[in-house]
Amino acid sequence: MPARIAFVAAPLLVLAYGLLRLVDGLDGSRGPGPAWTAGHLAFLAALALFALIFREMWRMLGRDSLATATTVAGFAGIAAASAQFAIDVAVGFTAADHDAMAPLFAQVKAVPGVSLAVYDAGPFLFFIAQFALVVQLAARRLVAFWTPVLVLLDLTLPLVSKDLIPVGALFLLVSFWPLARGSAQDARRTLVHA
């Protein structure tokens, strides 16, 4: 049951993050403040739910070696993205204003390996694994053929503009909705009887 809820709750939390990010930017800068903190906490909660989602997708895929490798990469990406968002929250609490945030981020990124692991490369594992798992599900006809397209839109829209995060989250919600309604159980039954 928790995995089914996660398929809806995670996109909704990403939507909340995107909307709070827009609200946070209304004054011309982002952070620190309530919208910054609430948005980042929403995304941290979404990442925790994505761990359940990835585990459920792994189970749907029969726990084979490709699904296992993809899921492990996804968990590493979740850890890296979680570290990034936790740092963002801590900097938001520590900084007196927006201008005071930049030197704090610079201090964090100056620690050897942190920039690469937490900002530049690590979080991308989360996004790549998410797409790869959905593609594997679609290849086995455990989700609709259009599901990877919607997930890809969710993942690429923020590259065009981070202001499109809420739109991407809605695409993700539509793509995950059948899984939340019980398709995961149907898919497992199909795998068992195949």
Secondary structure, 3 states (H helix, E strand, C coil): CHHHHHHHHHHHHHHHHHHHHHHHHHHCCCCCCHHHHHHHHHHHHHHHHHHHHHHHHHHHCCCCHHHHHHHHHHHHHHHHHHHHHHHHHHHHHHCCCHHHHHHHHHHHHHCCCHHHHHHHCHHHHHHHHHHHHHHHHHHCCCCCCCHHHHHHHHHHHHHHCHHHHHHHHHHHHHHHHHHHHHHHHHHHHHHHHC
